[in-house]
Amino acid sequence: MIPSLLTVAIIPFGSMIGSPKMVIADLNVGVLYSFGIVSLSVYGIVLAGYAANSKYPFLGGIRSSAQLISYEIAMGMSVVPIFIIVGGLRLSQVVE
């Protein structure tokens, strides 16, 4: 649950309320931060399979983590053109 809450910190919910921006943490490398936090969920899945103390849940956890890693590559490559057009990695720039 912690990685999912950490990724919410960089998502802009709107432009502004008065003078402050509607984002918890406006990072210059917001996309890299989100990819890094999302990739931490792989450890939770593998450890959950290992904690079951049986080989079949462990193999299922390994299979699920392999799927997550393979989908992250496609997700990262699909986001690259957007940030080339925007000219930065800050998610608030994409919203603007």
N, C-alpha and C positions, 0 to 999 in steps of 0.2 A: 504494500500500500504506500510505502514511503516514496518509491520512485515515481508513482503516478502523481503524488502530491507535489513532488519537486518539479515535475514538468509543467504543472499549472502555474508556477511562479513566473514563467517567462511569456505566457500567452497574454497578449493585450486584449482586454475586454471591451475596449472602445478607444476613442481618441483622448478626451480630457474631461475632467470634472473641475471646472474653474481653471486653476493653474496646474495642479498635478496631473500626471499621466495615469491612465487606468491600467497600470501593470505593476506587479509587485517588484520585479527585478528586470530592468531594461538593459540587458547585456549586449555588448558589441558582438559577441559570438553566440547568440541565442540558439541558432540552429545546431551548432556543434555541441552545445550544452544539452539540448534536447536529445540528440542522437546518443550522446554518452550516457545519459540517465536511462533512456529506453533500453539500451543494451545491457544495463544492469539487471533487468528482469530475467535474463537468461539464467543467472545464478540461482535465483529463487526457484525456478522450475526444476533445475537439476537437483538442487538440495531437497526439494519436496519428494522427488522420485527416490533419492537415496535414503531419505528418512523413513520410507515405508519398509525398509529392510527386506526387500524382495527384488528379484532381478527384473520382473516384468514392469513394475512401475518405474524402475530406474531406466530401463530401455525406452519406455515411453517418454520420460523426461529428457533423455538425450535426443530422441527423435524430435520432440517439440522444440528444443533449443536449436537444433540444426535448421528447422524450418524458420524460426525467428531470425537467425543469422542470415539465411539466404534471402528473406524478404527485406531485411534492412539494407542490403546492397541495392536492390531495385528501388526502394523508397528514397535512398540517398541520391541515386542518379536522377530520379524524377524531380527532385527539388532543386538541383543545380541550375537549370535554365532560369527559374524564377529569380534566384538570387544574382545571377549574372545580369538580368534585365534591371533589377532593383539597384544593384551596385553596392550591396552590403549584406551582412548576415544578421542584422537587427530586425526582429519581427515587427516592431512598431513602424519601421520604414515600409514594410510590405503592406501594412494596413493603411498607411497614408497614401 
